[in-house]
Amino acid sequence: EDTNLTALPKEIGNLTNLTNINLQHNKLTGLPPGIGNFRKLTELDLRFNRLITIPPEIGRLVDLAKLNLPSNQLQNLPPEIGNLKKLVFLVTRQQYLPNLSNPA
């Protein structure tokens, strides 16, 4: 938390037994595809970064229950987010997500 990280090494995907990742208050603009290797992950906190996109590999986090994304620069979420069947908590406030707008 709050370490001014601008990127994660692709090798982070080797830490497959992680259950909780708190990366809030950094300067991340993206996530490596290896994020999809965290099959045991239940909580992912990415608040207050500079994320522009979330990789489609997020859909492989089958145990993810809590995803915190507020205060980033996201403009959409990948459709693979629909694969997160255990997700019960998703926060995306304070960003413009035009593809999630309500139909007229």
C-alpha positions, 0 to 999 in steps of 0.5 A, a space after each residue: 500500500 502506498 509504495 508508489 509502484 508504477 508497474 508490477 513485475 510479470 513474475 508476480 504471477 508465480 505467487 499462486 498461493 496469494 489470497 489477498 492483494 492490497 495495491 491501493 494508493 500507487 501509480 499502477 497504469 496496468 496489470 500483467 497478464 500473470 494476474 490470472 494465475 492467482 486462482 486462490 485470490 479472494 480480495 484484490 484492492 486496486 483503489 487510487 491507482 492510474 489503471 487504464 485497463 484491466 486484463 481479460 485474465 482477471 476472469 480466471 480468478 475463480 475465488 475472487 469475492 471482493 474487487 475494489 477499483 475506485 479512483 482509477 482511470 478505467 473506461 471499461 471492464 473486460 467482459 471476462 469479469 462476468 466469469 467471477 461467479 463468487 464476486 459479491 463486492 465490486 466498487 468502481 466509483 469515481 471513474 467514467 465507465 461509458 460501457 456500463 451506462 443504463 440503456 435509455 
